[in-house]
Structures are given as C-alpha cells and as structure tokens.
Amino acid sequence: MIEVDGGQKSGSGTILRLSVAFAAISGQPLHIYNIRHNRPNPGLRPQHLEAVLTAAKLCNAHVEGAALNSREIIFKPGNIRGGSFEAEIGTAGSISMLIMTVLPICLFAEDPVYMRISKGGTDVSGAPTINYMRHVFLPVLRRMGVNANIIVQRYGYYPKGMGEVILTVQPCKELKHLLLENFGNIKAIQGVSLCTFLADRRVAERQAAAAKKHLRENGYTVDIQTVNDMSNPLQKGSSIVLWAETDSGAILGADAIGEINKTSEAVGMEAAEKLLAELSSKATVDTHLADMLVPYIALAEGKSAYLTRNFSDHLETNIWLAEKFLNVKFKVERKNELYRVEKED
C-alpha cells in the first residue's frame, strides 16, 4: 500500500486528486492522510469527496473514510471500466478540477467513458476555467494521443455553481511523448470572452475590448469570440480565456474570472497581462499547464520535455507524486530565465 502524507509539498487538494488517479491507474492501494493539511478548512470538501467517489466508480474501488471533512482515506482500486457515469458536486466547487482527477483514469478504461458532471462551478477562482480546459489543456493532450472532449451544458459560477458539462473520453492505452523545447513564432492569438445573463451590461464585449486593447498596445493582434450565454438563470457570471499558438506546436493560455466589484475591463486586462507574461518569457507551456501535464508525460513512453517560466508548488507536488507511484524520474533545471522540465526515458 502506498502511503501519502497530504501535508507534504503544497499540502493541497492536488495531492489527493493525483494520488487517487495514480492509484487507480497503477492498481496500487492508497492510504492518504493529512488531506488538504495546509488549507484553511482541511479535509475533504464536497468537490474533493465527489472526485474520490467518481474515481472509485471508474475503477470499482473499495474506499474507506470518504466523508465530508475527512482527513484520511484508504482507496483500493479494481479494474477500470468504461460506460456512463454521473458526478454531482453540489456546490460551486470546480468541475475542471474534478476532470483533472478522472481524465487520466478514463484513458485506461476498458471502454469509452461518458460522464455528466453537474451542480458545480465551470468558472471559479483557484482553478482553470472550463474554456481553458477546452482550448488549451485538451488541444495539447491531443498531441499525446488523448481523444477527449468537453461539452458545456450550463456555465456555473461562485457561489451557487449549478454548472454542467459532459466529458467524453476514448481509451488510450499508450500515450505519446511530448517534446516542446522551442517557442517558435506566434501563428495566432485567440480567445473566448463569456458572460452569463449579463448581456445587458455588455460584459463579454467589454472584457474582450480591454484584452484586445492591451495586447494591441504590446504589438499583438487577437481574435476574441464573445459569448452572451443564457444557460444558467440561477447564477450570473463571466470569464475570459486567451491562448497563443506557435509554429513549433506550443499553446500557451491565460484566463480571468469576473467577480463582484471587479470591472469587466479589469477582467480582460488581467487575462491579457497573464498571457503577455507567458509570451515574453518564450516558455513552451504556461505556468498552469506545466503542472497539469505531469501525469500525462509520466504515463507516456519515452522522454518528454518542455519549458515553463515558473517552478510552482503544484509542479513540484505533481512530480513528487509521479515519481512515488510510477517509478519514473523527472529532471528540472534552470535554463536562462526558464525551467526545463524533463521526464527521463
């Protein structure tokens, strides 16, 4: 049985989510304790509990200690099966984070997976927006042979959530390696500026205009689609995601979320500033994608490598867990102003 101290490294829910995913894939029983030890409300919150329970459904796992606020669970996985599944978060907890738990597991299922994830947040602070997942995360994974799709049925925001998405995944028994060591030249910069039940205030248009203006002032042109969404009358909200594609195959993204007392212009400007920081660094993956890719390159055959501008707590944590569960070796080295992350062959 693999023992994991959830208070190590970032001490966040990332340790729980990734440990459960690796346990399911590797077939190794897991005992994790001190769950979310470094967070203000430690233990399992609704979104973490649902992630554990959904992972358990996928691999027919026996689970002990899976209850709200629990700081310790035992997870004994079985065979990963495909089919249709339902996951219901019940708060504004992040749907994207639940997807990050289950997607690696789904790749090793016996049959395709169809999963409806409901009553959660698609665009909430502290997590990638659902459109970042659709336009940055999944397109990069497709280069590794991942065939997955996210369809948004209903956007959801803090505090009520009530968002809903459909995740479909085709099994992929062997992931391809990923080599992104050259930034190249920018081919295009695109974006999606979204608001739900805020069309009367032109929120999507104002976010997009501010982002375009800031990028144009820095020498970049961008094509941003505006979406005036009407899918969720129970919870108004907004977000914007921007991404740049280069001729070397890199995709770098940045997003921002609307909040009370935060102008639409500030939201657009925030996303643009984040993207500019990535582009000026000449990294090949953005700060958030750098840690999100670790499970996939750990599971892929051969050497993978990419460049990122920040060696974050989450990146360090994900590497630590990949090495612990999968008997792989990573090397991180400073290369000028960037960090080169390599999974050794």
Beta strands, then each sheet from edge to edge (+ up, - down):
strand 1: 2-5
strand 2: 30-33
strand 3: 62-64
strand 4: 72-76
strand 5: 83-88
strand 6: 113-120
strand 7: 148-154
strand 8: 163-169
strand 9: 179-180
strand 10: 186-196
strand 11: 223-229
strand 12: 237-246
strand 13: 251-257
strand 14: 304-308
strand 15: 330-335
strand 16: 338-343
sheet 1: 1+ 2+ 4- 3+
sheet 2: 5+ 6+ 8- 7+
sheet 3: 9+ 14+ 16- 15+
sheet 4: 11+ 10+ 12- 13+
end
